[in-house]
């Protein structure tokens, strides 16, 4: 398995032992089969498709392999991951992303004639429609995060592209979750696919927790979370608007964090990811689209600000932590109703347990109330019908008020 030049790079990167998805899919991809490959996040999917595809490429054949990724960040991450193997095999590659300079990208396509193209859908079809990349050149078309990218972006264009590839060309759909698209791949692309699904055999060390809190105390709880032992996390939001609004409030606290917003420049987003990866900051605020497929070294926590609306959304978020069987925690915030809804949403997928703060870690053991606290709770219940003198101003705790 693998050519000697690739083995040498794997040894340097301490990746000599292939993961389950890498072992199970290698022969099929190397032999030119079109495959739907499903594996849990953080289990080596990028190298699972990249290495056999690179071994199939003939040097000098431009645009032989095209890898499509849903976001700029993921496309750049894939390119970085495969670069050492490109160099070892004497091949060249190019990244075509919407956030990059189009003129420079076009120049690289014209002058370098790269064998490997890693692109986001919009920028790929920009160059494809202008004739810079031709359908006859493509021998391997890889669609990463296929369940997501085919449902939400350029579905008809990708379907048409796949149907127009030569019969001997291969299409590889890789993802962590199944969907109608991966199930109907043969109809979408008008060809036969081999299904390789290793998820049932893959074990995970990630723990799934629920932390009960009302909106008024979420900021306080998140501040406490950033002080937990070994904390490095992503806080997920359902919408960019909610995230930006929260960041405006959270910014008044002493907690350092970075933001991964769609409207930010490529450089600013890269800096945010770099600061988190290197420990300069411990918390990154993000939406699903921005953080799709990201691999951040040593990420220990994924936090859901609210309950995700879909199971696949939850599982993709969870996949940012606990990668390659390392320690990871997924913590969802909400009230008692949210806990019931979350358990219903994830029934048959993962078991979620309620946790509490215990110093600098989380525990499943419910802490006992001290006498003073118990008295305060009783008193609060008695007084709850009294009229408040001051109206609530949202969930701004007193320490977030800006001094004038």
C-alpha positions in Angstrom: 0.0 0.0 0.0 1.4 3.4 -1.2 4.5 4.1 -3.3 7.8 4.4 -1.5 8.0 8.2 -2.0 4.6 8.6 -0.2 5.7 6.2 2.5 8.7 8.4 3.3 6.4 11.4 3.8 4.0 9.4 5.9 6.9 8.3 8.1 8.0 12.0 8.5 4.5 12.9 9.6 4.2 9.9 11.9 1.2 8.5 9.9 2.7 5.1 8.9 -0.4 3.3 10.2 -3.3 3.9 7.8 -6.7 4.6 9.3 -9.8 2.4 8.6 -11.2 4.5 5.8 -7.7 4.8 4.2 -7.3 1.0 4.2 -10.8 0.2 3.0 -10.9 2.7 0.2 -7.4 2.6 -1.2 -7.6 -0.3 -3.7 -10.9 0.8 -5.1 -9.8 4.4 -5.7 -6.4 3.3 -7.1 -8.1 1.0 -9.6 -10.3 3.9 -10.8 -13.7 3.1 -9.2 -16.2 5.8 -8.5 -17.0 5.6 -4.8 -19.2 7.0 -2.0 -17.0 6.9 1.1 -18.5 7.6 4.5 -16.4 7.9 7.7 -16.6 9.7 10.9 -15.0 13.2 11.0 -11.3 13.3 12.1 -10.4 9.9 10.8 -8.2 10.7 7.9 -10.6 11.1 5.0 -8.4 13.7 3.2 -5.4 11.4 2.8 -7.8 8.5 2.1 -8.8 10.0 -1.2 -5.8 12.2 -1.9 -3.0 9.6 -1.8 -4.4 7.0 -4.2 -5.6 9.8 -6.5 -2.1 11.3 -6.6 -0.6 7.9 -7.3 -2.9 7.7 -10.4 -1.8 11.0 -11.9 0.6 11.1 -14.9 3.1 14.0 -14.5 2.5 16.8 -16.9 -1.3 16.1 -17.4 -2.8 19.4 -16.3 -6.0 19.4 -14.2 -6.0 15.6 -13.8 -7.4 15.7 -10.3 -10.0 18.3 -9.2 -10.9 18.4 -5.5 -14.0 20.5 -4.6 -14.5 21.8 -1.0 -17.4 23.9 0.3 -15.4 26.7 1.9 -12.2 28.6 1.4 -10.8 27.5 4.7 -11.3 23.8 3.9 -9.9 24.1 0.4 -6.7 25.8 1.9 -6.5 23.1 4.6 -6.7 20.3 2.0 -4.0 22.0 -0.1 -1.7 22.2 2.9 -2.3 18.6 3.8 -1.5 17.3 0.4 1.5 19.6 -0.4 4.2 17.4 1.0 2.9 14.5 -1.1 2.7 16.6 -4.3 6.4 17.6 -3.8 7.5 14.1 -3.2 5.8 12.9 -6.4 7.1 15.9 -8.4 3.5 17.2 -9.0 2.2 20.7 -8.7 -1.1 22.1 -7.4 -3.2 25.2 -7.3 -5.9 26.5 -4.9 -8.8 28.3 -6.6 -10.9 30.0 -4.0 -13.3 33.0 -4.1 -11.4 34.9 -1.4 -8.1 34.7 -3.4 -6.9 36.9 -6.2 -8.5 35.7 -9.5 -5.8 37.1 -11.7 -3.0 35.3 -9.9 -5.0 32.1 -9.9 -5.5 32.3 -13.6 -1.8 33.0 -14.1 -0.9 29.8 -12.2 -3.3 27.8 -14.3 -1.8 29.1 -17.6 1.9 29.0 -16.7 2.2 26.1 -14.1 -0.3 23.7 -15.7 -0.9 22.1 -12.3 -1.9 18.4 -12.2 -4.0 19.0 -9.0 -6.7 21.7 -8.5 -8.3 22.3 -5.1 -11.2 24.6 -5.4 -14.4 26.0 -4.0 -17.4 25.5 -6.3 -18.0 29.1 -7.4 -14.4 29.8 -8.4 -14.0 26.4 -10.0 -17.0 26.9 -12.3 -15.8 30.5 -13.1 -12.6 29.0 -14.6 -14.4 26.0 -16.0 -16.9 28.2 -17.9 -14.1 30.3 -19.3 -12.3 27.2 -20.7 -9.3 27.3 -18.4 -10.2 23.9 -17.1 -11.6 21.4 -19.6 -13.9 18.4 -18.9 -11.6 16.1 -20.9 -8.7 16.8 -18.6 -10.3 15.6 -15.4 -9.5 12.0 -14.5 -10.5 12.2 -10.9 -13.2 14.5 -9.5 -13.3 14.5 -5.7 -16.2 16.2 -3.8 -15.3 16.6 -0.1 -18.1 17.1 2.4 -20.4 15.7 -0.3 -23.5 15.6 1.8 -23.2 19.3 2.4 -21.8 20.7 -0.8 -24.2 18.9 -3.1 -27.3 19.9 -1.1 -26.5 23.6 -0.9 -24.1 24.7 -3.6 -24.0 24.4 -7.4 -25.9 21.1 -7.3 -27.0 21.2 -11.0 -23.6 22.3 -12.2 -21.7 19.5 -10.3 -24.2 17.0 -11.5 -23.8 18.1 -15.2 -20.0 18.1 -14.8 -20.0 14.6 -13.4 -22.3 13.3 -16.2 -20.0 14.8 -18.8 -16.8 13.2 -17.5 -15.2 10.5 -19.6 -16.5 7.0 -18.7 -13.0 6.0 -17.4 -12.8 9.1 -15.1 -13.8 8.5 -11.5 -16.0 10.5 -9.1 -15.3 10.3 -5.4 -17.9 11.5 -2.8 -16.5 11.8 0.7 -18.4 12.7 3.8 -19.2 12.0 7.4 -22.9 11.7 7.2 -25.3 10.1 4.7 -27.9 12.1 2.8 -30.3 11.9 -0.1 -27.5 13.1 -2.3 -25.0 10.3 -1.4 -27.8 7.8 -1.5 -28.9 8.9 -5.0 -25.4 9.4 -6.3 -26.0 7.0 -9.2 -29.0 9.1 -10.5 -27.3 12.4 -9.9 -24.1 11.5 -11.8 -25.5 8.8 -14.1 -22.9 6.1 -13.3 -22.3 3.2 -10.9 -20.8 3.9 -7.4 -19.2 1.6 -4.9 -20.3 2.4 -1.3 -17.6 2.2 1.4 -19.1 3.0 4.8 -16.8 2.4 7.8 -18.7 4.4 10.4 -20.3 1.5 12.2 -16.8 0.0 12.9 -15.2 3.3 14.0 -15.0 4.0 17.7 -15.0 7.5 19.1 -13.7 8.9 22.4 -15.8 12.1 22.2 -18.2 12.7 25.1 -21.5 14.5 24.5 -22.7 16.8 27.3 -25.6 19.1 28.1 -25.2 22.1 30.4 -28.4 23.6 31.7 -28.4 27.4 31.6 -30.9 30.2 30.8 -30.2 33.0 28.3 -29.4 35.4 31.1 -26.4 33.4 32.3 -25.0 32.0 29.1 -22.2 34.6 29.0 -21.2 33.8 32.6 -21.2 30.1 31.8 -19.1 30.5 28.7 -16.6 32.5 30.7 -16.3 29.7 33.2 -16.0 27.2 30.3 -12.9 28.9 28.9 -11.2 28.4 32.3 -11.7 24.6 32.3 -8.6 22.5 32.2 -7.1 22.0 28.7 -9.8 24.2 27.1 -9.5 25.1 23.4 -12.9 25.3 21.7 -15.3 26.5 19.0 -18.6 28.1 20.0 -21.1 27.4 17.2 -24.1 29.6 16.2 -27.0 28.8 13.9 -26.7 32.2 12.1 -24.1 34.8 11.4 -26.4 37.5 12.8 -26.7 35.8 16.2 -23.0 35.3 16.3 -22.1 38.9 15.5 -24.7 40.2 18.0 -23.3 37.9 20.7 -19.7 38.9 19.9 -20.6 42.5 20.4 -21.8 41.7 24.0 -19.1 39.1 24.8 -16.4 41.6 23.7 -17.0 43.7 26.8 -15.8 40.8 29.0 -12.1 40.0 29.7 -12.4 36.7 27.8 -10.2 36.6 24.6 -11.8 35.2 21.5 -11.7 35.2 17.7 -14.5 35.4 15.2 -14.8 33.4 11.9 -17.4 35.4 10.0 -18.2 35.0 6.3 -17.8 38.7 5.6 -14.3 38.8 6.9 -11.3 38.8 4.5 -9.4 35.6 3.8 -6.4 37.0 5.7 -8.5 37.8 8.8 -10.1 34.4 8.8 -6.7 32.7 8.4 -5.3 34.8 11.3 -8.3 33.7 13.5 -7.7 30.0 12.8 -3.9 30.4 13.2 -4.3 32.1 16.6 -6.6 29.3 17.9 -4.4 26.6 16.5 -1.3 28.1 18.2 -3.0 28.8 21.5 -2.9 32.6 21.2 -6.7 32.5 21.8 -8.7 29.6 23.3 -12.1 30.3 21.9 -13.4 30.7 18.3 -16.9 31.9 17.4 -18.1 30.4 14.2 -21.1 29.3 12.1 -21.5 25.9 10.4 -20.6 27.2 6.9 -17.4 28.9 8.0 -16.1 26.0 10.1 -17.1 23.1 7.8 -14.5 20.4 7.8 -11.9 22.3 9.6 -9.1 20.4 11.4 -7.7 22.4 14.3 -4.9 20.7 16.3 -5.7 20.0 19.9 -9.3 21.3 19.8 -10.9 19.9 23.0 -14.3 21.5 23.1 -17.2 22.1 20.7 -20.0 24.2 22.2 -23.5 24.6 20.8 -24.9 28.0 21.8 -28.3 26.7 20.9 -29.6 23.2 19.9 -28.8 22.5 16.2 -31.9 22.0 14.0 -30.6 18.9 12.3 -28.7 15.7 13.4 -26.1 16.1 10.6 -25.4 19.6 11.7 -24.7 18.4 15.3 -22.5 15.5 14.0 -20.4 17.8 11.8 -19.9 20.2 14.6 -18.9 17.4 16.9 -16.4 16.2 14.4 -14.2 19.2 15.0 -13.1 17.7 18.3 -11.9 14.2 19.4 -10.1 13.8 16.0 -7.9 10.7 15.5 -9.2 9.3 18.8 -8.0 12.2 20.9 -10.0 13.6 23.9 -13.0 15.7 22.9 -16.2 17.1 24.4 -19.3 18.5 22.8 -21.3 20.7 25.2 -24.8 22.0 24.3 -26.3 24.9 26.3 -30.0 25.3 27.0 -32.9 24.8 29.4 -34.8 21.7 30.5 -37.0 21.7 27.4 -33.9 22.0 25.2 -32.4 18.9 26.9 -35.5 16.9 26.0 -35.5 18.1 22.4 -31.8 17.4 22.0 -32.2 13.8 23.3 -35.0 13.3 20.9 -33.0 14.8 18.0 -30.0 12.5 18.7 -31.9 9.3 19.6 -30.0 6.4 18.1 -26.9 8.5 17.2 -25.2 9.6 20.4 -26.0 9.6 24.2 -26.0 13.0 25.8 -25.5 13.3 29.5 -26.2 16.3 31.8 -23.1 17.9 33.4 -22.3 20.5 36.0 -19.3 22.7 36.8 -16.9 21.3 39.4 -13.9 23.6 39.8 -11.9 23.5 36.6 -13.7 20.5 35.0 -17.2 19.2 34.2 -18.8 16.4 36.2 -21.9 14.3 35.8 -22.4 14.3 39.5 -25.0 16.9 40.6 -23.4 19.2 43.2 -25.1 19.5 46.6 -26.5 22.9 47.5 -24.9 24.6 50.5 -27.3 25.8 53.2 -27.1 29.4 52.2 -27.8 28.6 48.5 -30.7 26.3 49.5 -32.2 29.2 51.6 -31.7 31.6 48.7 -33.6 29.2 46.3 -36.6 28.9 48.7 -36.6 32.7 49.2 -36.5 33.3 45.4 -39.5 31.0 45.0 -41.5 32.9 47.6 -40.7 36.3 46.1 -41.1 35.3 42.4 -44.6 36.9 42.1 -43.5 40.3 43.4 -43.3 43.0 40.8 -39.9 43.9 39.5 -38.9 47.5 39.8 -36.5 47.4 36.9 -37.3 45.8 33.5 -35.0 43.2 32.2 -32.6 44.5 29.5 -32.0 41.2 27.8 -29.2 39.0 28.9 -26.6 41.7 29.7 -25.1 40.8 33.1 -24.1 43.9 35.2 -20.4 43.5 34.4 -21.1 44.0 30.7 -22.3 47.5 31.1 -19.8 49.9 29.4 -18.5 52.7 31.7 -19.2 56.1 30.2 
